[in-house]
Amino acid sequence: MQAEVQAITNIDRLIHEPARLAIIAVLSACESADFAALLHLTGLTKGNLSAQLQKLEEAEYITITKSFKERYPHTDCALTTAGRQAFRAYWQQVNALGKVITA
């Protein structure tokens, strides 16, 4: 039990932050999502979503593709392989801790 509880200190803090966790959770359920969809699904403000996406991109957990659709800017986001692996590892840690607490 001690090892599982101590493992919580090794949790990926980049993912653990609620806004970024919401973004990664949405992106893990699809191939990609555009900025408007992420805005709607996460409930974040435009500025907060933009800042959190930048942090996830810098960590190479997501890719951001900017383009134009009918002369309007369009931003698509997708999890990278590293992002999917980090999210999977994060959930394994959370689940392991949950089992210890409920045991």
Contacts in CASP RR format, 6 or more apart in sequence:
PFRMAT RR
TARGET T0000
AUTHOR 0000-0000-0000
METHOD contacts of the structure
MODEL  1
MQAEVQAITNIDRLIHEPARLAIIAVLSACESADFAALLHLTGLTKGNLS
AQLQKLEEAEYITITKSFKERYPHTDCALTTAGRQAFRAYWQQVNALGKV
ITA
1 100 0 8 1.000
1 103 0 8 1.000
4 96 0 8 1.000
4 97 0 8 1.000
4 99 0 8 1.000
4 100 0 8 1.000
5 97 0 8 1.000
5 100 0 8 1.000
7 93 0 8 1.000
7 96 0 8 1.000
7 97 0 8 1.000
8 93 0 8 1.000
8 97 0 8 1.000
10 93 0 8 1.000
11 90 0 8 1.000
11 93 0 8 1.000
11 94 0 8 1.000
12 86 0 8 1.000
12 89 0 8 1.000
12 90 0 8 1.000
12 93 0 8 1.000
14 20 0 8 1.000
14 55 0 8 1.000
14 56 0 8 1.000
14 59 0 8 1.000
14 61 0 8 1.000
14 86 0 8 1.000
15 21 0 8 1.000
15 24 0 8 1.000
15 61 0 8 1.000
15 86 0 8 1.000
15 87 0 8 1.000
15 90 0 8 1.000
16 90 0 8 1.000
17 52 0 8 1.000
19 42 0 8 1.000
19 44 0 8 1.000
19 48 0 8 1.000
19 49 0 8 1.000
19 52 0 8 1.000
20 52 0 8 1.000
20 55 0 8 1.000
20 56 0 8 1.000
22 41 0 8 1.000
22 42 0 8 1.000
22 43 0 8 1.000
22 44 0 8 1.000
23 38 0 8 1.000
23 42 0 8 1.000
23 44 0 8 1.000
23 49 0 8 1.000
23 52 0 8 1.000
23 53 0 8 1.000
23 56 0 8 1.000
23 62 0 8 1.000
23 77 0 8 1.000
24 56 0 8 1.000
24 61 0 8 1.000
24 62 0 8 1.000
24 79 0 8 1.000
24 83 0 8 1.000
24 87 0 8 1.000
25 87 0 8 1.000
26 33 0 8 1.000
26 37 0 8 1.000
26 38 0 8 1.000
26 41 0 8 1.000
26 42 0 8 1.000
27 33 0 8 1.000
27 38 0 8 1.000
27 62 0 8 1.000
27 77 0 8 1.000
27 78 0 8 1.000
27 79 0 8 1.000
28 79 0 8 1.000
28 84 0 8 1.000
28 87 0 8 1.000
31 78 0 8 1.000
32 65 0 8 1.000
32 76 0 8 1.000
32 77 0 8 1.000
32 78 0 8 1.000
33 41 0 8 1.000
33 76 0 8 1.000
33 77 0 8 1.000
33 78 0 8 1.000
34 74 0 8 1.000
34 75 0 8 1.000
34 76 0 8 1.000
34 77 0 8 1.000
35 49 0 8 1.000
35 53 0 8 1.000
35 74 0 8 1.000
35 75 0 8 1.000
35 76 0 8 1.000
35 77 0 8 1.000
38 44 0 8 1.000
38 49 0 8 1.000
38 53 0 8 1.000
38 77 0 8 1.000
39 46 0 8 1.000
39 49 0 8 1.000
42 49 0 8 1.000
44 52 0 8 1.000
53 62 0 8 1.000
53 64 0 8 1.000
53 77 0 8 1.000
56 62 0 8 1.000
57 63 0 8 1.000
57 64 0 8 1.000
60 80 0 8 1.000
60 82 0 8 1.000
60 83 0 8 1.000
61 79 0 8 1.000
61 80 0 8 1.000
61 82 0 8 1.000
61 83 0 8 1.000
61 86 0 8 1.000
61 87 0 8 1.000
62 77 0 8 1.000
62 78 0 8 1.000
62 79 0 8 1.000
62 80 0 8 1.000
62 83 0 8 1.000
63 77 0 8 1.000
63 78 0 8 1.000
63 80 0 8 1.000
64 75 0 8 1.000
64 76 0 8 1.000
64 77 0 8 1.000
65 75 0 8 1.000
65 76 0 8 1.000
65 77 0 8 1.000
65 78 0 8 1.000
66 73 0 8 1.000
66 74 0 8 1.000
66 75 0 8 1.000
67 73 0 8 1.000
67 74 0 8 1.000
67 76 0 8 1.000
68 74 0 8 1.000
79 87 0 8 1.000
END
